[in-house]
Amino acid sequence: MPDKTEAIVVGGGPAGLTAAVALAAGGVPTILIGRKPLQTDNRTTTLLASSVTALETLGVWDLCYVQAAPLKTMRIVDDTGRLWRAPEVAFSCEEIGLDAFGYNIENRTLVRALEERAAELRALQRFDDEADTVVPQEAAVAIHLAGGQTISARLVVGADGRHSMCREAASITVRRRELDQAALTFNIAHARPHHHVSTEFHTAQGPCVFVPLPGDRCSVVWVASAKEAERLSKLSDDELSETAEKRSHSILGRVHVEAGRHVFPLAIEQPAQFARHRIALVGEAAHVIPPIGAQGLNLGLRDAADIAELVRKTIAAGEDPGAAQTLRRYDWARRPDIASRTFVIDVANRSLLSDLLPMQGLRAAGLHLIGSIGPLRRLAMREGLAPSWRRAPDKVHGKNSRSA
């Protein structure tokens, strides 16, 4: 194995795998460092249309789309029980010319498809290992592996999560705000068909969303206070099934909770920079936000696409992919997208939790306007899928998609 290459990706999760595949598919010699995950994680991800298009371009989507469920309608139901309550709002993908807003897929299925595609790329080599130390130097970054080997590259892509070693090595500071909320995730089987409708119940402690999976199944992301999420996680299967059915107002009929639950404390994390000292950050190393609006991994996939495209063009022009000016371009490219998504999600979450009547009234009025005014509703749908400045006609996952 070589001890030096153009790019090294640290982290074998979906964002890191996507970055490695995108770099290698663009002809950039790349090494991926990351343990192959155990295929026991039953969590799911909602891939929005722009992410599906990106995975199609990389040759990944054809390997997994049959195991994904399309999301054709998104409903928001105010279940806060407050005096000022918003009307129910439903968004239909057909109104903006799409067959689906996106697809819900189990993480292990997506990771398998990315791993399969990665194994096909001659420009990509894999170390099933962990980075022990990351040391930025003037002309390269040296990485010492837990297995004893040392490799280096002109650019390192840090996809190693919210406790990123790469971010620390680059001396990038992070502003963190812990939220007194946690997300409980699990999957359910149910008696009635979901008809590809994702329903989000807004409660006084956060949203609880039922997202379609193939067959009569859904994934559930239940955001509540940290104490309540912990209590829910300790219920028996029968107790949690009954509680979930009650929370869903029985729209899916009888509910049966499947094996596997996860509880995640919520926070908002914003690095001061997204790249420095020959290290570029993607995924949760670059942003941590609450699981609202299916933005988290979709942001990470856009990180991966942007760094891969920038590196490909930089190398083609004979320039250094890890140079300071290259990293500044990446920072400028990602900052508006990440900052705007973080701001909107933070405001939406705060407005839902607020006990102030004026805030509750503003939230209810805003949802009423979005639901009743066609152009505003369509704008909200398009902006929710991807920022307007990133969209192009050939990148909209629409009527002619094979996987639709």
N, C-alpha and C positions, 0 to 999 in steps of 0.2 A: 504494500500500500504506500502511496506517496506521502511524504511528510510536509508537502507544500502544495497549495492549490489556490484558485482564484477566490472561492467563497466557501465558508463553512457555516452550516446552519446548526445551531445548538437547540435541541428540543424536538421530540418525536411525536408531539400531539398534532391535531389537524392543521393548525396554523403553520407549524414548523414543517410538516410534511408537504403542505401546499407550496410554501416558499421554496423548498428544495426541489420539488418537481418543476415548478415554474422556472427556476434558474437553470436547471439542467435541460429542460425542454427548449430553452432559448440558446443552448449551446455553451453555457457557462460551466466550466469544470467545477463541480461542487461536491463537498463531503457533508453528509448528514450524521450528526452525533446524537444518539438517543436510544434508550432502551425500547425494544418493541413491547408495546403495552399488552398486559393480559386481557384477553377478550371476555372479560366478565362485567364490564361497565355497561349498564343498561340505560344510561342517560341518552337523551336525544338532542338534536339540533334542528332548528328551523332554518333552512337555507333559503334566503330570499332570491328573487329572480336573477339579480346581478351575479350572485355567487354561483347559481346554477350555470349561468352562461360561462363564467370563468372556468368552472370545472369541466364543462363541455369542451371548451377550447383546449384544455390540458389533457383531454382524453381520459378523464376520471369518471365523469358522470355516467357514461355507458356501462361502467362496471358495477354500478350500484343503484341506478334509478328505479329498477323494478322493485326494490325493497323500501321505497320512499312513498309517502302519501302526499298528494297534492293538497294545497290549501286554497280553496276557491272563494270562501267567504270568511270574513273576520268580524265577529260580533263583540261589542263592548256593552256589558250590563252593569249598571250602577246598583250594587248590592250593599251599600253602606248603611242603609236604614236611616240616613240623616234627613233633616228637614229639606235641605236643598239637594235634590238628587237629579242627576243628568238623565235624559231620555236614552233609551237603548239606541245604539248606533250600529249599523251593519254596512260593511264595505264589501263590494263584489268585484272580483278581478275582471269580469267581463266589461265593467264600466270603463276601464282604462285599456281594453283591448288585449288582455292577457288570458291565457288558459288557467293560470294559477299564480297567486302571489309568491309562492315558493313551495318547498317540499320539506316535510318533517321526516327525519331519518335518524336511526340509532347511531350514536357516535362510533360504536365498534364496526358497524357496516361501512361508514364513511372512511374510517381509518384503514380497514382492509382494502378498500378500493384504492386509496392513496398509496398504500404499501405495494400493491400489485403494480400500479403504474410506475412507482419509483424503481422497482426491480427491473423494469424494461429499459430504463434510460442509461445509455452507456456513459454519459457525462456525470452520472451521479454514483457515488460510492457511499456505503453505509458502515458506520461503526456502531455496533450494538453495545454501546458503552456509555459512560457518563463523563462529563467534563469535571475534572478535579480543580483546576485553576484556569483562569482566563487572564492573559497578560498582554495588554496593548503595548506595541512597540512602534517605533517611528515608521517603519515600512511594512509592518504586518502585525497580526495578532497571533500570539502563540497560545495553544491550548494543550494543557497536560491532561491526559485521560486517566481515569481511575485504574485502567489496566496497565498503565506505565508508559504508553506511547505519547510522543509529543508531535503535534501537527500545527501548521500555521497557514494563514491565508491573508490576502490583502484586505478582505472584508469578512466580518463575522455577522451573521444574522442571529440575534438573540430571540429565540422563541421558547424560552425556558420558564415562562409563567410569572405569576405575580411576585414571587421571591427570586427574581432573576439574578443569577450570578453575573451574567453578561452586563446587565444594567449597572450593577455595583462596580464591575471592573472598569466600566466607562466613566465612572464618577458622575453618574446622572442622578440627581436628587428627585425624590418623589413626594408629592403632596397627597396625603391620605386623609380620608374622612370616613371613620367607621360609622355604619348605620346600625341602629338598634332593630335590625331586621335580619331575617335569615330566609333562605329558600329551601323548601322541602321538595324534592323531585322523586317521582315514582311513575310507574306505568299501570294502566288499568285495562281490563276487558269489560265490555258493557253489552247490554241486551239490545239496545236500539242502535241503528246505524248513525254515524256522525255526519254523513252526507258531505264530507270534506269541509265542514264548518268548524273553525277554531273559535271557541267562546271564552272570553275573558271576563270574569266576575271581579268587579272592583269592590274591595272591602275596606273598612276603616284602617286595616293594618297593612294593606297592600293588595296587589292583584293575584287572583288564582285563575290560571288559564288551563283549559283542556284542549290539547292540540292533537288532531287526528294522526293516527298511525295506520299502516295497512290493516285491512280487516276491521272488525269491530273492536278496535283498541284505540286508546289515546295515551299520550304522555301528559303528566300533570306537573306544573310548576306552581307551587303554592307559596307565595310570599306572605310572611306574617311577622309579628314581633319575634325576637330571638327566643323568648321564653315559650311562646305558643308553638313555634316551629319544632322546638325540642319536645314539647308535650305530644304533638301530633306524631312525631317520628317514633315514639315509644308505644303507640297504640298497637293492639293486635291487628292482624290482617282483617278480621271481621269488623273490628271497631273502626279502622281507618276506611274500609270499604263503605260502611254506613255513613261515616262523616263526610267522605268525598261525594257520595250520592246526594246527601243533604245540601252540601255546598253547591252542587251543580243543579239543584232544584229538580233532580231526576230527569233532566232533558235527555240523558243517555240511557234511561231505564236502570235496571239493577246493575250495580258496579261491583267488580271483583278486583282487588288490588293484587298485582303480580309481585313476585319476589324482587327485592332490591330497592333500597331507599337511600337517599343521600341528603344531608343537610349542609348548607353552605352559608356561613355568615356573609352578609353583604357589606360592601364598602365602595367608595369611589376613589380611584387612584389616578393621578395625572402626573407623569414625569415632566420635568422642566424641559427636556429635549427628547426627541425620538431617535437621535443618532449622535454619536460622539466617539472620538478616538477609535475610528475604524470599526465601530460596532453600531448596527442599526437594529432597532427593537420592533418586534411584531407581536400580535396577539396580546395576551394578558401582561406581558412584559412592558407593553406600550400603553395599555389602558385597562382599567377594571371598572365596570359599571354594573348596576343592577340588571337582572334578567327581565327587562321590560322592552317590548317592541322587537324582540328577536334581533338585537343589534350586536351583541358581543362578538360571536365568532364571525359574523358577516363583516364586521370591522376588521377582524384579524385576517380574513381572506383578502380584503382590499389592501391591507398592509403588504401581504405577501405578493400580490399582483404588482403593486407599485414598486417595491424594491427590486423585484425580478426584472421588470421592464427598464427601470433606470440603470441597473447594472449591465444589462445586455447592451443598451445604447452607449453606455460609457465605455465599455470594453471595445465595442465596434469602432468607436471614435479614437481608440488608442490611448484612452485616459485611465487613470487609477480609480477603480471602483470604491476604494476605501478612503480616498482623499477627502479633505475637509469640505471642498466645494460640492462634491457628490453627496455627502451626508447632509449638507445644508439643503440641497434640492429635495432630498427625501423628507426632511423635516417640514419644508414648506408645502410639499405635496400632501402630507398626512395631517398637518395641524388643523386646517379648516374642517375636515371631515370628522376627526375625532373630537374636536372642541365642540362642534355644533351638536353632535349626537349626545355627548356627555351632558351638555347644558339642557337639552330638551328632555332627556330622561330624568335628570335630577329635578327639573321643574315639575314634570308630570308626577313624579313620586311625592315630592313635597306637597303639591296641591291635593293629592289624594289623602295624605296623612293629616292635613291641617284641620284643626278644630275651629278655625275662624270662619264665621258665617260668610263674610265678604269673599273669602277665598273659595269656599264651597260654591257660592253663587257664580263666581267667575268661571270656575271649572264647569259647572252645569251649563252655563250659557255658551261657553266655548264648544262643548260637545254638541249642543243643540245646533249651533251655527254650522259646524262641520257636517252634521248629519242631514241638515235640511237644504243647504246651498250646494248645488251640484258642482260648480267650478272649484269651490273651496274643498269639497270632499275629494274630488279627483286630484287636486294639488297635494292634499295631505297623503293620499295613497301613494302617489309617485315619489314624494319626498321621503316617505317612510321606507320605500324600497331601496333608494339610493339617492345621494345628493344630486340636484339638478345639473351641477357643473360637470358631473362625471358621466352622465347618460349620453348615449349615442344611439341612433336608430338601429344599428346592427347589433347592439348589446342588450336589447330588450327581449326577454324570454317570452315570446308571443305565440301566435297561432300556428306557426309552421315548425315549432320545435318537435323533434322526434320524440323526446322524452315526455312531452305533454300527452 
